Amino acid sequence: AQSVTQLDSQVPVFEEAPVELRCNYSSSVSVYLFWYVQYPNQGLQLLLKYLSGSTLVKGINGFEAEFNKSQTSFHLRKPSVHISDTAEYFCAVSLQNTGGFKTIFGAGTRLFVKA
Amino acid sequence: NAGVTQTPKFQVLKTGQSMTLQCAQDMNHEYMSWYRQDPGMGLRLIHYSVGAGITDQGEVPNGYNVSRSTTEDFPLRLLSAAPSQTSVYFCASSDRVVGDTQYFGPGTRLTVL
C-alpha cells in the first residue's frame, strides 16, 4: 500500500535559520511528488512539485526540495526562514495503479518561526 | 478568475440532518475532488471525479454522496450527519488526474452536534 510519512509533526525554528521538513513515501509504482503549504484558515497552495528530470526542485518563497529515489524521500528545505513562513506544510504523492487514481497526503508538519 | 469556490464557510448541523457542500471551479478542470482534514491526519480523499458524469470513491466515502452534472460544479452531500463528520472540508480541482497541481478552495468548517 502507498503511504506518505512526514517525520516531524512540529518544527520550531528561529528567524533566518535554515530548516528542513522531512518526507518519506512508499509506493510500488512511479509517483509524482508535491509540497503544499497551508496558511491559517486557508486552503492549500502549491510550493513545488517533482514530475521528472532534475532531482532538485525549486519552488516559491525560496523553498527547494530534493527527490531521492533510493531513499524514497522528498525533503523540503529553506536556507533562511522568515516569520511569514509560519504555516503547515504537506507532502503529497500522486499516482495511478490498479485501484485507480490517488493523491495521498502526509499528516502535515507545522513550521513555527520565532523572532 | 475566481479559481475554486466553496460555500458555506461554516456550518453547524445536528446529528441526522442532511446538507450539501457546494464547490465550483472556473478553470475548466476535468478532475475535481473532496477531502476532509482532521488534526494529525492530513487530508483524506472522500470522492473524486475525472469528468462530468464520472465519479469514484476515495479513501473515506462512507456517509457522503457526490454527483458531477457539469464540469464546473461538484457538490458533496452528507446524507445523515454524524459527529464523526465534524471536520474541515476542502474541494480541489486540477487539469489532469495524475501529476498535476491541485487548486484548493478555502474550505468549509463543519460541526455536527
Interface residues (C-beta under 8 A of the other chain):
Chain A: V4 Q6 S9 Y32 F34 Y36 N41 Q42 G43 L44 Q45 L46 K49 L51 F90 S94 L95 Q96 G100 F101 K102 T103 F105 G106 A107 G108
Chain B: V4 Y31 S33 Y35 G40 M41 G42 L43 R44 L45 Y48 V50 D56 G58 F90 A92 V97 V98 G99 D100 T101 Q102 F104 G105 P106 G107
